[in-house]
């Protein structure tokens, strides 16, 4: 069984984000970019499944301009067998990504698609669900545990939901999106970085896949959240109640 | 009058010289947690006065109610160093808000012959930031304004007060696109005034040099309250003796630093970290030389830790995992590069690392793929002092040694100590600085006897420094002769004497048991 993992190149999680002065978006010049943390977790899970003998190959897929190849290389250094880069210079919204993935799935025919639950730049949390819908495959999103059964061709997925944990049993092929507690991703070791240099990255374009990129969404404005105001020390309980009542208006 | 003063001064000095080898017994009775080096002993100079209620009232008129602290809990914290190893018995903590207040306090203390100890973040590791006896603690923590930041000149020039916490300065500069030229594990608490007074080294000395190079100017207050304004922001100024260099690293013995002007390098976008495993110390050395050659311009840190250090950290520190599971290798090296071209730097580093693996210098290694992973590597190295504290009692030594000999000391120390304690080694390999730590279940004079004077003698024999960056403080003041010739020490004392002698109205030495005097008594 092949596993396909979709990974996204985003601004590094630890970077202090700055909004561009024209409010059209976030500053990305000279800013550290890395693999989306949830995608990393998804890839790690796919690698573990392969290492346990339940899959034959892990294919990393990413879409975007040339720089995306850096992130793909990281995926290969972690242990993915090969990769596909769908070259597209502009912004891709979840529905376009899902359509491209669908086209790739029809070519590669994987038994499992792994994605991160959401990207930390747009926080959409849509791609996994959309591709499951397009393919009409079952989906287990916000996975915190995945157990595969080769014989029954099922995946038992524990999902992190608001009320606690929900366990689903999915028939393969299926779509799973990874949540934070699924695993702790491995570091890229030097021997694996060395091996990654000779792994294949196939380059395709949306035209090759006969997917038309059009977006029904346009980002109009990006602004920073209001700055947090300093706290105030109150001198008595009465003053606290007064402030809660008259200033904060929560009582 | 003058003759009397000179004679009186000599008397005080000589009484200190003559002072015998007697620890204050009350200190010893607080056994268990507090510990003092058996070899060093100090006697409270009876010529210093004790605090009186009049003194307290006077301080309150200068500093206001809040600037005069006599609260037991606050005093307890201020009297004890970070390691819990040194404990003074001061009854008074003063918190001035500006240079003028510092000047008035010192002037008064001087006239009353009250001993004082300057204090910043109290993160020092040699007992130099806490009182020995009942000295008045002058804590500059409230003087934490950033006065100016200029990014127009060659690099940024930051002028700030001595009480600014290093981490806050780093955050401030981050927004401006600059960084502080020094970085250390204690950054969350240490203050820039203390850093400068100690000539702190840190993790980036390899790249940005020492504070002697990056401090452009400072303002200090001398024992009699004189404010010495040397707060230049010029890159070059060859007009007479550059006295600020004497204050940098003088550990507060010449005056209290109140303002600092420091050169800040631009923040470069491309930072890469590798965590590597080497099988033996020779490989570590060769790797350093190779790194300096091949990565030269972008190399920004080169740290090492041995297997005992790694085991300790994995056991005692939270949120840490072995980057190269499952085994513990003999040596680990952390290499950091900082440059302006992400792709180029990463390729350069990867090529260097792969070559090192092929040539057998490196057994295995990992390269951080994002900032989170980079922080986790640094957490391992920066968390070592904390892990050592959690593991029990620790005897800490900070030595500069010739590179090829460095690990020999560690191995010989292991043989010396035997199974009684664990010898843990880590440090700034790139600077030739070893942090030798002996970790024992509890403080034990038998173990100490095996460490000292062996470690100092060994260092001295190899012309190393018994204190690379931590300073002398109370711990090592009397050991200065292991690293400095008697003539040099003599000149230091003469100079110290001179500084106070030349100041009008310095009726008594105010810096508590001045380090220089401790040196001479040894």
Interface residues (C-beta under 8 A of the other chain):
Chain A: X12 X13 X14 X15 X16 X30 X31 X32 X34 X35 X37 X40 X70 X74 X77 X78 X184 X187 X188 X189 X190 X191 X193 X194
Chain B: X174 X175 X269 X270 X271 X274 X275 X276 X321 X323 X324 X342 X343 X346 X350 X353 X354 X357 X362 X364 X365 X366 X367 X368 X369 X370 X371 X372 X373 X375
